[in-house]
Amino acid sequence: MSERPAQRASRSSRRRSRLTPKRVVIIGLSAVIVFGGGGFVAYRAIDNANTPPPDVLSLEDLGRLAGGEFGTPDPKTDALKEAAIQAHKADELKAARDGKESLDVIEVKKKGPGGDGFPPANFPPGSDPSPGSNKATAKNMLSSFGFGEDQWGCLEKLWMKESGWNERAMNRYSGAYGIPQSLPGTKMASAGADWQTNAATQIKWGLGYIKGRYGTPCGAWGHSQARGWY
């Protein structure tokens, strides 16, 4: 039995009304172009639509990311680190021209810095930084993050360069704080509320950051040697 013209038209209309994935992308692009964003945004949308989706993060990974533990690249923070390196180099050149000594990159704070709802914190009375004890703490934590003893040399050099293994160290150019030089220091709160004063908390966060972003301390040390920061 032949199909009536009205039936064919109805079926064709239903097909056109269905929202296929391709049709959704086209509609989205149209909205971008109409309401702003320009050709570059439209190009990126097409490119993303044709790119396979990345591996799905686990709930654990999402929790770590939300808590600031996951060492994902942060362009804004990376730019601040780069700017701090350049500012220090400029000061060194100026000091050399003037025949003066340049300021040390690191200043030792008399109070733990505040921020993001944390008030400045007093250090425990009678306590003093102990780089040797801090190194021992870090060395004992290596295996819990999946790092072998072969990574210790890189970590020791990395954090000696960054902070001298001093939990009260702050970069006078960037404001990075603590043994691992977290920027800002409040990121370390994901490892413990005592991040301002507790070396072990800072080390725990720092090892998590290194593992998440660079894989190993030697990976972080290599980046630091190449760029001046990690």
N, CA, C and O of each residue as an XYZ file, in Angstrom:
920
protein
N       0.864     -1.193      0.000
C       0.000      0.000      0.000
C       0.896      1.237      0.000
O       1.812      1.351      0.814
N       0.626      2.144     -0.907
C       1.432      3.374     -0.982
C       1.076      4.338      0.143
O      -0.063      4.387      0.606
N       2.072      5.101      0.569
C       1.869      6.024      1.684
C       1.262      7.314      1.161
O       1.658      7.831      0.117
N       0.305      7.814      1.901
C      -0.342      9.067      1.521
C       0.613     10.254      1.737
O       1.464     10.225      2.625
N       0.455     11.286      0.914
C       1.322     12.476      1.065
C       1.253     13.091      2.447
O       2.271     13.548      2.967
N       0.061     13.113      3.063
C      -0.084     13.711      4.393
C       0.711     12.940      5.417
O       1.297     13.532      6.323
N       0.743     11.572      5.281
C       1.492     10.752      6.231
C       2.991     11.002      6.080
O       3.734     11.115      7.054
N       3.410     11.085      4.775
C       4.846     11.341      4.564
C       5.267     12.682      5.149
O       6.338     12.775      5.749
N       4.478     13.694      4.997
C       4.777     15.024      5.518
C       4.837     15.023      7.031
O       5.693     15.670      7.633
N       3.900     14.275      7.652
C       3.873     14.214      9.121
C       5.111     13.547      9.663
O       5.698     14.011     10.640
N       5.527     12.419      9.008
C       6.702     11.707      9.477
C       7.958     12.543      9.287
O       8.836     12.550     10.150
N       8.050     13.244      8.169
C       9.190     14.119      7.912
C       9.268     15.230      8.937
O      10.356     15.602      9.374
N       8.106     15.766      9.326
C       8.068     16.829     10.329
C       8.559     16.328     11.673
O       9.270     17.041     12.382
N       8.178     15.080     12.034
C       8.624     14.524     13.319
C      10.131     14.340     13.343
O      10.790     14.589     14.352
N      10.675     13.887     12.177
C      12.125     13.716     12.112
C      12.849     15.039     12.331
O      13.853     15.111     13.039
N      12.308     16.092     11.697
C      12.955     17.402     11.831
C      12.871     17.924     13.265
O      13.751     18.664     13.704
N      11.836     17.550     13.988
C      11.641     18.082     15.337
C      12.498     17.393     16.373
O      12.685     17.919     17.470
N      13.043     16.180     16.032
C      13.869     15.487     17.012
C      15.203     16.204     17.181
O      15.801     16.643     16.198
N      15.681     16.326     18.442
C      16.943     17.007     18.728
C      18.069     15.986     18.770
O      18.329     15.377     19.808
N      18.728     15.805     17.650
C      19.897     14.935     17.623
C      21.076     15.660     18.244
O      21.051     16.886     18.349
N      22.138     14.917     18.670
C      23.331     15.588     19.229
C      23.902     16.637     18.299
O      24.323     17.706     18.739
N      23.916     16.326     16.999
C      24.452     17.292     16.039
C      23.609     18.556     16.026
O      24.139     19.665     15.973
N      22.252     18.378     16.076
C      21.356     19.525     16.064
C      21.545     20.376     17.318
O      21.461     21.602     17.258
N      21.806     19.706     18.480
C      22.027     20.440     19.723
C      23.267     21.316     19.615
O      23.256     22.470     20.043
N      24.363     20.754     19.030
C      25.598     21.526     18.857
C      25.359     22.731     17.968
O      25.834     23.830     18.253
N      24.610     22.515     16.875
C      24.347     23.610     15.942
C      23.548     24.718     16.613
O      23.837     25.902     16.438
N      22.531     24.317     17.391
C      21.716     25.310     18.096
C      22.577     26.096     19.089
O      22.469     27.317     19.198
N      23.443     25.355     19.817
C      24.313     26.023     20.791
C      25.245     27.016     20.128
O      25.445     28.119     20.637
N      25.819     26.631     18.989
C      26.712     27.534     18.272
C      25.975     28.769     17.787
O      26.503     29.880     17.840
N      24.766     28.571     17.319
C      23.971     29.712     16.859
C      23.751     30.709     17.980
O      23.831     31.921     17.777
N      23.471     30.180     19.178
C      23.239     31.058     20.326
C      24.500     31.828     20.670
O      24.441     33.016     20.989
N      25.664     31.140     20.604
C      26.934     31.810     20.906
C      27.187     32.951     19.940
O      27.581     34.048     20.337
N      26.954     32.673     18.657
C      27.234     33.684     17.647
C      26.279     34.864     17.771
O      26.678     36.018     17.615
N      24.997     34.558     18.058
C      23.993     35.619     18.157
C      24.218     36.480     19.379
O      24.157     37.707     19.300
N      24.481     35.840     20.519
C      24.548     36.587     21.785
C      25.964     37.004     22.181
O      26.150     37.597     23.244
N      26.932     36.716     21.377
C      28.280     37.216     21.683
C      29.282     36.098     21.759
O      28.914     34.927     21.861
N      30.536     36.448     21.710
C      31.590     35.459     21.836
C      32.459     35.407     20.601
O      33.653     35.122     20.696
N      31.882     35.676     19.445
C      32.677     35.781     18.242
C      33.117     34.460     17.668
O      32.775     33.387     18.163
N      33.909     34.578     16.579
C      34.324     33.406     15.837
C      35.210     32.463     16.619
O      35.127     31.246     16.448
N      36.080     33.020     17.497
C      36.988     32.150     18.233
C      36.220     31.204     19.152
O      36.515     30.011     19.218
N      35.233     31.750     19.859
C      34.431     30.916     20.758
C      33.686     29.853     19.959
O      33.596     28.701     20.384
N      33.153     30.238     18.804
C      32.453     29.271     17.967
C      33.409     28.178     17.505
O      33.056     26.999     17.494
N      34.613     28.573     17.127
C      35.610     27.584     16.695
C      35.936     26.617     17.830
O      36.022     25.408     17.615
N      36.120     27.155     19.048
C      36.439     26.300     20.188
C      35.291     25.348     20.490
O      35.520     24.195     20.854
N      34.066     25.819     20.342
C      32.919     24.951     20.595
C      32.890     23.789     19.614
O      32.630     22.649     20.001
N      33.163     24.082     18.320
C      33.198     23.015     17.330
C      34.323     22.040     17.632
O      34.146     20.824     17.560
N      35.482     22.590     17.973
C      36.638     21.750     18.288
C      36.349     20.841     19.469
O      36.671     19.653     19.436
N      35.742     21.396     20.516
C      35.413     20.595     21.694
C      34.376     19.528     21.374
O      34.426     18.425     21.918
N      33.427     19.858     20.483
C      32.405     18.885     20.119
C      33.004     17.701     19.380
O      32.476     16.591     19.450
N      34.116     17.935     18.664
C      34.753     16.874     17.900
C      35.859     16.164     18.663
O      36.473     15.227     18.152
N      36.113     16.613     19.893
C      37.169     16.026     20.715
C      36.574     15.013     21.667
O      35.595     15.318     22.349
N      37.144     13.794     21.737
C      36.619     12.802     22.679
C      36.668     13.337     24.098
O      37.622     14.029     24.454
N      35.662     13.036     24.928
C      35.653     13.529     26.299
C      36.786     12.935     27.110
O      37.170     11.791     26.865
N      37.336     13.667     28.066
C      38.416     13.143     28.893
C      37.895     12.070     29.825
O      36.688     11.902     29.997
N      38.843     11.337     30.432
C      38.449     10.329     31.412
C      37.658     10.990     32.531
O      37.993     12.088     32.976
N      36.618     10.320     32.978
C      35.766     10.868     34.029
C      36.479     10.778     35.366
O      37.006      9.722     35.716
N      36.502     11.871     36.119
C      37.118     11.867     37.441
C      36.271     11.056     38.406
O      35.042     11.064     38.334
N      36.940     10.363     39.301
C      36.217      9.634     40.336
C      35.684     10.613     41.369
O      36.087     11.776     41.403
N      34.775     10.136     42.207
C      34.252     10.988     43.274
C      35.374     11.423     44.210
O      35.371     12.540     44.726
N      36.329     10.526     44.420
C      37.468     10.877     45.286
C      38.288     12.009     44.671
O      38.692     12.946     45.359
N      38.527     11.904     43.348
C      39.281     12.949     42.679
C      38.549     14.285     42.703
O      39.160     15.337     42.894
N      37.231     14.230     42.506
C      36.447     15.457     42.549
C      36.517     16.100     43.928
O      36.589     17.323     44.046
N      36.496     15.272     44.969
C      36.602     15.793     46.332
C      37.944     16.437     46.579
O      38.028     17.486     47.219
N      39.000     15.814     46.073
C      40.333     16.373     46.243
C      40.475     17.677     45.476
O      41.093     18.629     45.953
N      39.893     17.709     44.277
C      39.956     18.921     43.476
C      39.238     20.067     44.173
O      39.746     21.187     44.222
N      38.043     19.782     44.717
C      37.272     20.812     45.407
C      37.989     21.280     46.663
O      37.859     22.440     47.055
N      38.746     20.387     47.299
C      39.449     20.735     48.529
C      40.800     21.381     48.306
O      41.471     21.763     49.264
N      41.205     21.505     47.062
C      42.482     22.152     46.785
C      43.679     21.224     46.839
O      44.819     21.685     46.782
N      43.439     19.902     46.949
C      44.549     18.970     47.034
C      45.043     18.547     45.663
O      46.227     18.260     45.486
N      44.144     18.508     44.696
C      44.492     17.985     43.387
C      45.370     18.994     42.676
O      44.966     20.145     42.504
N      46.566     18.590     42.256
C      47.535     19.530     41.708
C      47.302     19.882     40.261
O      48.212     19.745     39.443
N      46.130     20.323     39.924
C      45.847     20.707     38.554
C      46.503     22.049     38.239
O      46.623     22.902     39.119
N      46.926     22.241     36.993
C      47.516     23.536     36.619
C      46.545     24.688     36.879
O      45.347     24.579     36.621
N      47.080     25.773     37.387
C      46.287     26.965     37.683
C      46.973     28.141     36.996
O      47.907     28.717     37.555
N      46.529     28.509     35.795
C      47.227     29.545     35.027
C      47.419     30.856     35.791
O      48.468     31.490     35.682
N      46.419     31.260     36.556
C      46.520     32.522     37.290
C      47.637     32.453     38.336
O      48.454     33.368     38.441
N      47.666     31.358     39.111
C      48.707     31.201     40.124
C      50.074     31.033     39.483
O      51.065     31.574     39.973
N      50.130     30.288     38.393
C      51.404     30.104     37.693
C      51.955     31.444     37.207
O      53.162     31.679     37.258
N      51.069     32.316     36.736
C      51.500     33.637     36.275
C      52.058     34.464     37.433
O      53.025     35.206     37.263
N      51.443     34.332     38.611
C      51.946     35.047     39.783
C      53.335     34.549     40.178
O      54.200     35.340     40.554
N      53.542     33.242     40.091
C      54.855     32.680     40.403
C      55.902     33.184     39.425
O      57.012     33.546     39.814
N      55.537     33.201     38.157
C      56.461     33.676     37.127
C      56.788     35.156     37.340
O      57.940     35.568     37.205
N      55.772     35.947     37.672
C      55.986     37.370     37.908
C      56.900     37.598     39.111
O      57.725     38.511     39.105
N      56.748     36.764     40.141
C      57.598     36.895     41.326
C      59.058     36.615     40.988
O      59.958     37.298     41.476
N      59.286     35.602     40.147
C      60.654     35.290     39.726
C      61.262     36.472     38.979
O      62.407     36.851     39.226
N      60.488     37.049     38.068
C      60.997     38.173     37.276
C      61.247     39.409     38.138
O      62.214     40.140     37.922
N      60.361     39.640     39.126
C      60.537     40.789     40.022
C      61.807     40.637     40.848
O      62.529     41.609     41.072
N      62.076     39.425     41.296
C      63.298     39.198     42.076
C      64.544     39.407     41.219
O      65.529     39.987     41.676
N      64.495     38.935     39.979
C      65.645     39.135     39.083
C      65.885     40.624     38.834
O      67.028     41.080     38.797
N      64.799     41.374     38.664
C      64.936     42.813     38.443
C      65.551     43.495     39.654
O      66.392     44.382     39.506
N      65.143     43.091     40.847
C      65.701     43.670     42.067
C      67.181     43.318     42.218
O      67.981     44.137     42.671
N      67.534     42.090     41.833
C      68.939     41.680     41.907
C      69.800     42.542     40.975
O      70.894     42.963     41.349
N      69.301     42.799     39.763
C      70.050     43.632     38.822
C      70.214     45.060     39.343
O      71.285     45.657     39.235
N      69.142     45.587     39.904
C      69.185     46.948     40.430
C      70.155     47.044     41.613
O      70.924     47.998     41.725
N      70.102     46.039     42.489
C      70.996     46.036     43.645
C      72.450     45.945     43.196
O      73.328     46.587     43.773
N      72.697     45.139     42.160
C      74.064     45.004     41.648
C      74.556     46.323     41.061
O      75.714     46.694     41.254
N      73.678     47.037     40.341
C      74.065     48.336     39.771
C      74.354     49.364     40.855
O      75.234     50.212     40.708
N      73.586     49.274     41.965
C      73.746     50.236     43.052
C      74.812     49.810     44.060
O      75.082     50.520     45.029
N      75.406     48.662     43.824
C      76.431     48.179     44.745
C      75.871     47.748     46.089
O      76.563     47.834     47.104
N      74.614     47.281     46.109
C      73.984     46.843     47.351
C      73.646     45.357     47.284
O      73.674     44.742     46.218
N      73.333     44.807     48.430
C      72.893     43.416     48.476
C      71.392     43.367     48.245
O      70.646     44.183     48.786
N      70.955     42.412     47.445
C      69.516     42.270     47.187
C      68.845     41.575     48.369
O      69.474     40.822     49.112
N      67.576     41.843     48.517
C      66.817     41.218     49.592
C      66.693     39.722     49.371
O      66.608     39.259     48.234
N      66.683     38.966     50.461
C      66.430     37.531     50.375
C      64.993     37.325     49.897
O      64.090     38.060     50.298
N      64.787     36.342     49.055
C      63.435     36.042     48.562
C      62.506     35.681     49.713
O      61.331     36.048     49.716
N      63.045     34.959     50.692
C      62.241     34.445     51.804
C      62.358     35.337     53.027
O      63.456     35.735     53.415
N      61.227     35.644     53.624
C      61.209     36.297     54.934
C      60.515     35.364     55.916
O      59.552     34.685     55.560
N      60.999     35.332     57.134
C      60.428     34.458     58.150
C      59.373     35.247     58.927
O      59.674     36.281     59.523
N      58.157     34.757     58.915
C      57.038     35.464     59.526
C      57.012     35.262     61.042
O      57.371     34.202     61.554
N      56.577     36.311     61.741
C      56.431     36.224     63.189
C      55.043     35.716     63.580
O      54.813     35.314     64.720
N      54.123     35.742     62.611
C      52.777     35.200     62.792
C      52.390     34.451     61.530
O      52.777     34.826     60.423
N      51.619     33.387     61.713
C      51.109     32.699     60.538
C      50.115     33.582     59.815
O      49.224     34.138     60.456
N      50.232     33.736     58.494
C      49.342     34.641     57.766
C      47.904     34.147     57.746
O      47.650     32.945     57.819
N      46.961     35.088     57.646
C      45.549     34.733     57.547
C      45.085     34.767     56.103
O      45.881     34.704     55.166
N      43.759     34.868     55.954
C      43.175     34.923     54.620
C      42.090     33.895     54.444
O      42.121     32.845     55.085
N      41.122     34.178     53.582
C      40.010     33.264     53.304
C      39.299     32.815     54.575
O      38.937     31.647     54.717
N      39.105     33.754     55.494
C      38.405     33.437     56.731
C      39.298     33.009     57.875
O      38.823     32.854     59.000
N      40.574     32.814     57.614
C      41.523     32.439     58.669
C      42.190     33.696     59.219
O      42.824     34.427     58.459
N      42.065     33.970     60.523
C      42.801     35.104     61.102
C      44.270     34.725     61.255
O      44.590     33.537     61.312
N      45.167     35.703     61.323
C      46.573     35.380     61.578
C      46.703     34.532     62.840
O      45.951     34.713     63.798
N      47.654     33.610     62.834
C      47.808     32.667     63.946
C      49.159     32.853     64.622
O      50.181     33.014     63.955
N      49.154     32.828     65.950
C      50.395     32.881     66.709
C      51.067     31.521     66.692
O      50.396     30.491     66.756
N      52.379     31.512     66.606
C      53.100     30.258     66.708
C      53.151     29.822     68.172
O      53.143     30.672     69.063
N      53.204     28.524     68.435
C      53.243     28.047     69.822
C      54.393     28.682     70.592
O      55.506     28.766     70.074
N      54.144     29.128     71.817
C      55.198     29.778     72.612
C      56.421     28.873     72.765
O      56.304     27.679     73.037
N      57.577     29.467     72.585
C      58.821     28.726     72.773
C      59.199     27.817     71.615
O      60.234     27.153     71.662
N      58.384     27.780     70.590
C      58.696     26.894     69.459
C      59.531     27.636     68.424
O      59.373     28.840     68.223
N      60.408     26.909     67.784
C      61.245     27.467     66.732
C      61.245     26.499     65.551
O      61.119     25.289     65.740
N      61.384     27.022     64.340
C      61.451     26.129     63.188
C      62.612     25.143     63.324
O      63.680     25.498     63.821
N      62.398     23.923     62.887
C      63.431     22.893     62.950
C      63.515     22.199     61.603
O      62.868     21.173     61.395
N      64.309     22.750     60.677
C      64.418     22.144     59.351
C      64.787     20.666     59.382
O      64.292     19.883     58.572
N      65.655     20.286     60.315
C      66.048     18.879     60.409
C      64.867     17.973     60.747
O      64.688     16.923     60.129
N      64.065     18.378     61.725
C      62.882     17.594     62.088
C      61.864     17.578     60.958
O      61.215     16.562     60.709
N      61.729     18.708     60.277
C      60.785     18.781     59.165
C      61.193     17.846     58.025
O      60.344     17.214     57.396
N      62.484     17.765     57.768
C      62.971     16.840     56.748
C      62.671     15.392     57.135
O      62.257     14.591     56.297
N      62.882     15.069     58.402
C      62.615     13.704     58.858
C      61.133     13.356     58.707
O      60.784     12.239     58.323
N      60.266     14.326     59.013
C      58.827     14.117     58.861
C      58.477     13.849     57.404
O      57.711     12.934     57.104
N      59.035     14.645     56.501
C      58.754     14.482     55.076
C      59.266     13.144     54.555
O      58.595     12.477     53.767
N      60.444     12.764     54.996
C      61.022     11.504     54.528
C      60.160     10.325     54.949
O      60.007      9.359     54.202
N      59.595     10.411     56.155
C      58.719      9.342     56.641
C      57.388      9.299     55.905
O      56.742      8.252     55.866
N      56.965     10.424     55.317
C      55.686     10.483     54.605
C      55.790     10.030     53.145
O      54.770      9.758     52.511
N      56.992      9.948     52.617
C      57.165      9.670     51.193
C      56.383      8.439     50.737
O      55.641      8.485     49.756
N      56.563      7.341     51.468
C      55.951      6.080     51.033
C      54.435      6.139     51.052
O      53.789      5.472     50.244
N      53.845      6.924     51.955
C      52.391      7.013     52.028
C      51.803      7.705     50.799
O      50.604      7.593     50.543
N      52.632      8.416     50.041
C      52.187      9.040     48.800
C      52.658      8.262     47.572
O      52.499      8.708     46.436
N      53.234      7.106     47.824
C      53.672      6.262     46.719
C      55.036      6.611     46.166
O      55.395      6.151     45.082
N      55.811      7.420     46.891
C      57.142      7.801     46.427
C      58.200      6.886     47.045
O      58.114      6.533     48.221
N      59.189      6.508     46.249
C      60.289      5.704     46.755
C      61.387      6.565     47.345
O      61.359      7.790     47.228
N      62.356      5.918     47.982
C      63.462      6.650     48.600
C      64.299      7.397     47.565
O      64.992      8.360     47.892
N      64.226      6.938     46.294
C      64.989      7.610     45.252
C      64.509      9.031     44.989
O      65.199      9.815     44.337
N      63.313      9.365     45.502
C      62.754     10.705     45.305
C      63.179     11.688     46.392
O      62.943     12.891     46.279
N      63.803     11.168     47.438
C      64.103     12.041     48.569
C      65.073     13.165     48.202
O      64.871     14.312     48.603
N      66.111     12.850     47.452
C      67.096     13.875     47.111
C      66.465     15.055     46.386
O      66.809     16.208     46.647
N      65.534     14.762     45.471
C      64.866     15.833     44.725
C      63.994     16.678     45.642
O      63.991     17.906     45.547
N      63.254     16.020     46.531
C      62.376     16.760     47.440
C      63.189     17.634     48.387
O      62.826     18.780     48.653
N      64.289     17.086     48.893
C      65.126     17.858     49.825
C      65.644     19.129     49.162
O      65.619     20.204     49.762
N      66.114     19.002     47.919
C      66.638     20.176     47.210
C      65.514     21.153     46.848
O      65.687     22.369     46.927
N      64.376     20.613     46.455
C      63.258     21.468     46.044
C      62.812     22.376     47.174
O      62.721     23.591     47.001
N      62.532     21.791     48.332
C      62.008     22.598     49.431
C      63.092     23.374     50.167
O      62.788     24.330     50.881
N      64.351     22.979     50.004
C      65.432     23.821     50.518
C      65.482     25.109     49.703
O      65.654     26.195     50.257
N      65.331     24.983     48.393
C      65.326     26.153     47.518
C      64.104     27.021     47.780
O      64.206     28.248     47.780
N      62.946     26.398     48.002
C      61.701     27.142     48.152
C      61.591     27.857     49.495
O      61.189     29.019     49.552
N      61.947     27.164     50.572
C      61.656     27.702     51.910
C      62.731     27.454     52.952
O      62.607     27.913     54.088
N      63.796     26.729     52.582
C      64.769     26.349     53.598
C      64.183     25.382     54.617
O      64.703     25.244     55.724
N      63.069     24.695     54.228
C      62.368     23.757     55.115
C      61.835     24.440     56.374
O      61.735     23.825     57.436
N      61.499     25.713     56.237
C      61.000     26.500     57.358
C      59.495     26.700     57.196
O      59.051     27.289     56.211
N      58.716     26.217     58.148
C      57.252     26.322     58.058
C      56.739     27.757     58.198
O      55.549     28.006     58.004
N      57.618     28.695     58.529
C      57.218     30.100     58.681
C      57.686     30.964     57.504
O      57.586     32.190     57.550
N      58.188     30.329     56.472
C      58.766     31.058     55.344
C      57.686     31.618     54.432
O      56.720     30.933     54.095
N      57.864     32.879     54.037
C      56.966     33.505     53.065
C      57.792     34.172     51.969
O      58.772     34.858     52.256
N      57.396     33.969     50.728
C      58.053     34.622     49.598
C      57.624     36.086     49.568
O      56.438     36.381     49.423
N      58.567     36.991     49.704
C      58.231     38.417     49.798
C      57.721     38.968     48.470
O      57.164     40.065     48.443
N      57.891     38.249     47.386
C      57.421     38.723     46.085
C      56.039     38.187     45.721
O      55.208     38.918     45.181
N      55.793     36.898     46.020
C      54.515     36.297     45.619
C      53.542     36.121     46.778
O      52.332     36.056     46.565
N      54.065     36.043     48.014
C      53.206     35.761     49.155
C      53.014     34.284     49.413
O      52.257     33.906     50.308
N      53.693     33.431     48.639
C      53.609     31.983     48.872
C      54.124     31.680     50.277
O      55.020     32.359     50.778
N      53.547     30.651     50.907
C      53.836     30.435     52.331
C      54.092     28.968     52.641
O      53.567     28.061     51.995
N      54.931     28.774     53.669
C      55.154     27.450     54.225
C      56.262     26.672     53.546
O      56.895     27.149     52.605
N      56.482     25.475     54.039
C      57.554     24.625     53.512
C      57.397     24.388     52.008
O      58.372     24.531     51.270
N      56.191     24.028     51.531
C      56.032     23.794     50.088
C      55.751     25.063     49.301
O      55.625     25.010     48.078
N      55.649     26.211     49.981
C      55.363     27.502     49.336
C      54.045     27.466     48.568
O      54.002     27.681     47.357
N      52.978     27.189     49.301
C      51.629     27.205     48.747
C      51.216     28.638     48.437
O      51.460     29.550     49.227
N      50.583     28.828     47.270
C      50.132     30.164     46.862
C      48.663     30.109     46.463
O      48.325     29.532     45.430
N      47.774     30.709     47.279
C      48.056     31.280     48.601
C      48.220     30.178     49.645
O      47.942     29.007     49.386
N      48.673     30.577     50.817
C      48.877     29.602     51.878
C      47.612     28.884     52.292
O      47.669     27.746     52.759
N      46.463     29.536     52.127
C      45.196     28.947     52.565
C      44.845     27.675     51.815
O      43.983     26.924     52.271
N      45.480     27.404     50.679
C      45.228     26.138     49.992
C      45.564     24.951     50.889
O      44.967     23.881     50.768
N      46.525     25.150     51.788
C      46.955     24.047     52.653
C      45.915     23.684     53.693
O      46.053     22.664     54.367
N      44.869     24.499     53.841
C      43.805     24.181     54.794
C      43.110     22.880     54.428
O      42.480     22.261     55.285
N      43.210     22.446     53.165
C      42.609     21.171     52.775
C      43.305     19.992     53.448
O      42.750     18.895     53.518
N      44.528     20.221     53.947
C      45.257     19.161     54.645
C      45.126     19.274     56.159
O      45.482     18.342     56.881
N      44.618     20.403     56.647
C      44.460     20.585     58.086
C      44.266     22.030     58.455
O      44.864     22.914     57.843
N      43.432     22.288     59.453
C      43.137     23.660     59.862
C      44.338     24.352     60.493
O      44.337     25.575     60.634
N      45.365     23.594     60.877
C      46.552     24.168     61.511
C      47.667     24.434     60.502
O      48.844     24.445     60.861
N      47.295     24.647     59.243
C      48.270     24.836     58.169
C      49.214     26.011     58.406
O      50.326     26.026     57.879
N      48.781     26.997     59.195
C      49.622     28.181     59.406
C      50.851     27.891     60.261
O      51.881     28.550     60.120
N      50.738     26.900     61.152
C      51.788     26.683     62.147
C      52.358     25.270     62.178
O      53.413     25.052     62.774
N      51.694     24.313     61.556
C      52.089     22.904     61.669
C      52.857     22.455     60.440
O      52.316     22.407     59.335
N      54.122     22.127     60.645
C      54.971     21.707     59.528
C      54.455     20.424     58.878
O      54.498     20.289     57.655
N      53.967     19.484     59.687
C      53.494     18.203     59.147
C      52.299     18.404     58.213
O      52.190     17.735     57.186
N      51.406     19.325     58.574
C      50.251     19.618     57.722
C      50.704     20.217     56.395
O      50.190     19.863     55.334
N      51.662     21.117     56.467
C      52.186     21.722     55.243
C      52.852     20.684     54.351
O      52.688     20.713     53.131
N      53.591     19.781     54.947
C      54.279     18.739     54.190
C      53.268     17.803     53.537
O      53.428     17.420     52.378
N      52.245     17.441     54.268
C      51.201     16.570     53.720
C      50.561     17.205     52.488
O      50.381     16.544     51.465
N      50.219     18.493     52.589
C      49.627     19.168     51.435
C      50.618     19.227     50.282
O      50.263     18.971     49.132
N      51.855     19.565     50.596
C      52.865     19.713     49.557
C      53.119     18.436     48.776
O      53.270     18.469     47.555
N      53.166     17.311     49.476
C      53.374     16.039     48.794
C      52.178     15.693     47.909
O      52.346     15.136     46.824
N      50.967     16.024     48.375
C      49.777     15.802     47.564
C      49.785     16.665     46.315
O      49.406     16.213     45.235
N      50.219     17.915     46.468
C      50.304     18.829     45.329
C      51.302     18.315     44.301
O      51.022     18.306     43.102
N      52.460     17.892     44.773
C      53.495     17.391     43.869
C      52.997     16.157     43.121
O      53.180     16.050     41.909
N      52.375     15.235     43.835
C      51.894     14.011     43.190
C      50.819     14.327     42.159
O      50.814     13.758     41.067
N      49.904     15.236     42.504
C      48.818     15.550     41.595
C      49.270     16.276     40.348
O      48.722     16.047     39.270
N      50.261     17.149     40.471
C      50.653     17.974     39.322
C      51.877     17.457     38.587
O      51.914     17.485     37.357
N      52.887     16.982     39.323
C      54.138     16.601     38.676
C      54.441     15.112     38.729
O      55.393     14.650     38.100
N      53.647     14.365     39.466
C      53.843     12.923     39.535
C      54.816     12.495     40.603
O      54.533     11.581     41.378
N      55.973     13.153     40.652
C      57.014     12.809     41.618
C      57.769     14.065     42.041
O      57.716     15.080     41.346
N      58.471     14.010     43.176
C      59.324     15.137     43.556
C      60.392     15.457     42.507
O      60.733     16.623     42.310
N      60.916     14.440     41.838
C      61.928     14.709     40.810
C      61.311     15.417     39.607
O      61.969     16.223     38.950
N      60.042     15.112     39.321
C      59.346     15.841     38.270
C      59.173     17.305     38.641
O      59.336     18.187     37.797
N      58.844     17.564     39.902
C      58.682     18.940     40.380
C      60.026     19.664     40.397
O      60.106     20.838     40.034
N      61.066     18.975     40.814
C      62.391     19.577     40.869
C      62.882     19.938     39.461
O      63.489     20.989     39.259
N      62.615     19.061     38.500
C      62.992     19.346     37.124
C      62.301     20.590     36.594
O      62.917     21.405     35.907
N      61.017     20.737     36.912
C      60.266     21.929     36.481
C      60.820     23.172     37.163
O      60.938     24.226     36.538
N      61.157     23.053     38.436
C      61.709     24.180     39.180
C      63.056     24.616     38.602
O      63.347     25.809     38.522
N      63.859     23.656     38.208
C      65.162     23.978     37.621
C      65.000     24.688     36.276
O      65.785     25.567     35.920
N      63.961     24.284     35.538
C      63.758     24.861     34.205
C      63.080     26.228     34.253
O      63.408     27.114     33.464
N      62.128     26.400     35.188
C      61.305     27.612     35.189
C      61.549     28.534     36.389
O      61.190     29.711     36.358
N      62.158     27.994     37.437
C      62.385     28.815     38.632
C      61.294     28.662     39.664
O      61.419     29.199     40.764
N      60.218     27.943     39.348
C      59.100     27.706     40.276
C      58.491     26.345     39.939
O      58.796     25.743     38.910
N      57.630     25.885     40.831
C      56.946     24.612     40.553
C      55.496     24.696     40.966
O      54.753     23.726     40.813
